[in-house]
Amino acid sequence: MKTRAITAFFFTIVMLGSIFLGSYTFTAFYLILSILSLFEFYKLIKNSGIRPHRNIGLVAGGLIFLMAAGLHYLKYDVKYLLLCIPLIFSVFISELYKKNKIPFANISYTFVGFVYVTIPFCFFHALGFLKDWNNYNFHFPLAFLLMLWANDTGAYLFGVKYGKRKLFERHSPKKSWEGFFGGMFTSVLVAIGLSYLFTENKVIVWAGMAVLIASFGTLGDLVESMLKRSLDTKDSGGLLPGHGGLLDRFDGLLLAAPVVYAYLYLILY
């Protein structure tokens, strides 16, 4: 627990610093996180005997993130995102030169990495530019993380104290419905508090964001548990002492970020 607490403390400071220190720091930090998380995903999948195209995938994943982020800095036409396509589809050509009995499994899991890891990080990064396409604003990314952490903390505390009814025992035996609603309650409380600090949106908008984060953040946790159980693995990695890997820490973000971005975009525009 001591190791876990120390890691959480310093990693939280780094994450908050990346948000407060401006757009370039924010972009660089989450570019690195997205690439490291994608590397972790491919390494995890490799343990099952499948051989995703890691090097091509990492380069393509980094390029996808950079080009999505570049839209806010360089203001180029969206059509230039099509330049990613030759690199992404070079996976098929590369597989031709491999002697493997399950070539399309290798190809498929390479693409799953983009969908499961890279694109969600792109959506989270885009939250920083949601209010103004060309100017960075830290309110939504900060609110997202605070609500996500509040949900995790509330779910744990309420689950330990009141948890009786299993939420999804097959994939996560410790999770309970009491913990789920406790986490959502805590997240909504944080949203209400944030509505007094960030007054550009009504409290109902922040509360809706909290409900989505609690719901899809929990589902993201279950999906990652399903992935690890299918591979007979306890942790996705060992980068964060006491916490496991990056996928273990960002499992909630991976499913929640695209949904929250879509919700806010539809509500605000």
C-alpha positions in Angstrom: 0.0 0.0 0.0 2.9 2.4 0.8 4.4 1.8 -2.7 1.0 2.2 -4.3 0.4 5.5 -2.5 3.8 6.9 -3.3 3.4 6.0 -7.0 -0.1 7.4 -7.1 1.0 10.7 -5.5 3.9 11.4 -7.9 2.0 10.2 -11.0 -0.9 12.4 -10.1 1.4 15.4 -9.8 2.9 14.7 -13.2 -0.5 14.3 -14.8 -1.9 17.5 -13.3 1.3 19.3 -14.2 0.9 18.2 -17.8 -2.6 19.8 -17.9 -1.6 23.1 -16.2 1.7 23.7 -18.0 0.1 24.5 -21.4 -0.9 22.9 -24.6 2.5 21.7 -25.8 3.3 19.9 -22.5 -0.2 18.5 -22.5 0.2 17.2 -26.1 3.7 15.8 -25.6 2.8 14.0 -22.3 -0.3 12.3 -23.8 1.6 11.4 -27.0 4.1 9.6 -24.8 1.4 7.9 -22.7 -0.5 6.8 -25.8 2.7 5.2 -27.4 3.7 3.5 -24.1 0.2 2.2 -23.6 0.1 0.9 -27.1 3.5 -0.8 -26.6 2.1 -2.4 -23.4 -1.0 -3.6 -25.3 1.1 -5.3 -28.0 3.4 -6.8 -25.4 0.4 -8.2 -23.5 -1.1 -9.7 -26.7 2.2 -11.2 -27.7 2.0 -13.4 -24.5 -0.9 -15.2 -26.1 1.2 -16.4 -29.1 -0.2 -13.8 -31.5 2.4 -11.5 -33.1 1.0 -8.0 -33.8 3.1 -5.7 -35.9 4.5 -3.8 -33.0 6.9 -1.5 -34.8 4.6 -0.5 -37.5 1.8 -0.1 -35.0 3.8 2.2 -32.7 4.9 4.4 -35.5 1.3 4.5 -37.0 -0.2 5.1 -33.5 2.2 8.0 -32.9 1.5 9.5 -36.3 -2.3 9.2 -35.8 -2.0 11.0 -32.5 0.3 13.7 -33.8 -1.9 14.4 -36.9 -5.0 14.5 -34.8 -3.3 16.9 -32.4 -1.8 18.9 -35.3 -5.2 19.9 -36.4 -5.3 22.3 -33.4 -1.8 23.8 -34.0 -1.2 23.8 -37.7 -4.9 24.2 -38.8 -4.4 22.1 -41.9 -7.2 20.5 -43.9 -8.7 17.3 -42.4 -8.0 15.6 -45.7 -4.3 15.3 -44.8 -5.2 12.7 -42.1 -5.5 10.4 -45.1 -1.7 10.3 -45.2 -1.9 7.9 -42.3 -3.6 5.2 -44.5 -0.5 3.9 -46.4 1.4 3.4 -43.2 -1.5 1.7 -41.4 -2.3 -0.6 -44.3 1.4 -1.6 -44.7 0.6 -4.1 -41.9 -1.0 -6.3 -44.6 2.1 -6.2 -46.8 4.4 -6.8 -43.9 2.4 -9.9 -42.9 3.0 -11.4 -46.4 6.7 -11.8 -45.5 6.0 -13.6 -42.2 5.6 -17.3 -41.9 2.7 -17.6 -39.5 -0.3 -19.9 -39.3 -2.7 -17.1 -38.2 -1.7 -14.1 -40.2 -5.0 -12.3 -39.9 -4.9 -12.6 -36.1 -1.7 -10.7 -36.2 -3.2 -8.0 -38.5 -6.4 -7.8 -36.5 -4.7 -7.2 -33.1 -2.5 -4.6 -34.7 -5.6 -2.6 -35.6 -7.3 -3.3 -32.3 -4.5 -1.5 -30.6 -5.3 1.7 -32.6 -9.0 1.4 -31.7 -8.6 0.4 -28.1 -5.6 2.7 -27.1 -4.6 5.3 -29.6 -8.0 6.7 -30.6 -9.3 7.1 -27.0 -6.1 9.1 -26.2 -6.8 11.3 -29.2 -10.3 12.0 -27.9 -9.0 12.8 -24.5 -6.5 15.2 -25.9 -9.2 16.8 -28.0 -11.1 17.7 -24.8 -8.5 20.4 -24.3 -9.6 22.1 -27.5 -13.3 21.5 -27.3 -14.3 25.0 -26.3 -12.1 26.6 -28.9 -10.6 24.5 -31.8 -7.5 26.6 -31.9 -6.9 27.4 -28.3 -6.1 25.1 -25.4 -8.4 25.1 -22.3 -7.6 22.8 -19.4 -11.1 22.7 -17.9 -12.5 19.6 -19.6 -9.4 17.4 -19.3 -8.9 18.4 -15.6 -12.6 17.8 -14.9 -12.5 14.5 -16.6 -9.6 13.2 -14.5 -11.0 14.5 -11.3 -14.3 12.8 -11.9 -12.6 9.6 -13.0 -10.5 9.5 -9.8 -13.5 10.4 -7.7 -15.4 7.5 -9.3 -12.6 5.1 -8.6 -12.2 6.2 -5.0 -15.9 6.3 -4.3 -16.4 2.9 -5.8 -13.7 1.4 -3.7 -14.9 3.0 -0.4 -18.6 2.2 -0.9 -17.7 -1.2 -2.2 -15.7 -2.1 0.8 -18.3 -0.7 3.2 -21.6 -1.7 1.6 -20.7 -4.1 -1.3 -22.9 -7.2 -1.4 -24.4 -7.5 -4.9 -21.8 -8.5 -7.5 -21.6 -6.2 -10.5 -19.9 -8.5 -13.0 -18.4 -11.4 -11.1 -17.2 -13.3 -14.1 -14.7 -10.5 -15.0 -14.2 -8.7 -11.7 -15.3 -10.5 -8.5 -14.6 -7.6 -6.2 -16.8 -5.0 -8.0 -20.3 -4.5 -6.6 -23.4 -2.5 -7.5 -23.1 -0.6 -4.3 -19.6 0.4 -5.2 -20.7 1.4 -8.7 -23.4 3.7 -7.6 -21.2 5.0 -4.8 -18.5 5.9 -7.3 -21.1 7.6 -9.5 -22.4 9.6 -6.5 -18.9 10.7 -5.6 -18.2 11.7 -9.2 -21.4 13.7 -9.4 -20.4 15.5 -6.2 -17.1 16.5 -7.8 -19.0 17.7 -10.9 -21.2 19.9 -8.8 -18.2 21.4 -7.1 -16.5 22.0 -10.4 -19.6 23.8 -11.8 -18.9 26.6 -9.2 -15.3 26.9 -10.5 -15.9 26.5 -14.2 -19.0 28.5 -14.8 -19.0 28.3 -18.6 -21.3 25.3 -18.4 -24.4 24.5 -16.4 -24.2 22.1 -13.5 -26.4 19.6 -15.4 -23.7 19.4 -18.2 -21.0 18.6 -15.6 -23.3 16.1 -13.8 -24.0 14.4 -17.1 -20.3 14.1 -17.8 -19.8 12.6 -14.4 -22.5 9.9 -15.0 -20.9 9.0 -18.3 -17.5 8.8 -16.8 -18.7 6.6 -14.0 -20.6 4.3 -16.3 -18.1 3.9 -19.1 -15.1 4.2 -16.8 -16.4 1.1 -15.0 -17.1 -0.7 -18.3 -13.6 0.2 -19.4 -12.2 -1.4 -16.2 -14.3 -4.6 -16.9 -13.1 -4.7 -20.5 -9.5 -4.6 -19.4 -10.2 -7.2 -16.8 -11.7 -9.4 -19.5 -8.6 -8.9 -21.7 -6.2 -9.8 -18.9 -8.3 -12.9 -17.9 -8.4 -14.1 -21.5 -4.6 -13.9 -21.4 -4.2 -15.3 -17.9 -2.4 -12.1 -16.8 -2.7 -10.2 -13.5 -1.3 -6.8 -14.6 -0.8 -5.3 -18.0 2.7 -4.3 -17.1 5.1 -3.1 -14.3 5.8 0.5 -15.2 3.9 1.9 -12.2 5.0 0.1 -8.9 2.0 -1.0 -6.9 -0.4 -0.3 -9.7 0.7 -2.5 -12.6 0.9 -1.0 -16.1 -0.5 2.0 -17.9 -3.5 0.1 -19.2 -4.4 -0.8 -15.6 -4.4 2.9 -14.7 -6.1 4.2 -17.9 -8.6 1.5 -18.5 -11.5 3.8 -17.5 -10.3 6.6 -19.7 -10.1 4.3 -22.8 -13.8 3.8 -23.0 -15.0 6.9 -21.3 -13.0 9.6 -23.3 -14.6 9.0 -26.7 -18.1 8.9 -25.2 -17.6 12.0 -23.1 -16.2 13.9 -26.1 -19.2 12.9 -28.2 -21.6 13.9 -25.4 -20.0 17.4 -24.9 -19.7 18.1 -28.6 -23.4 17.3 -29.2 -24.5 19.2 -26.1 -22.3 22.3 -26.7 -22.6 22.5 -30.5 
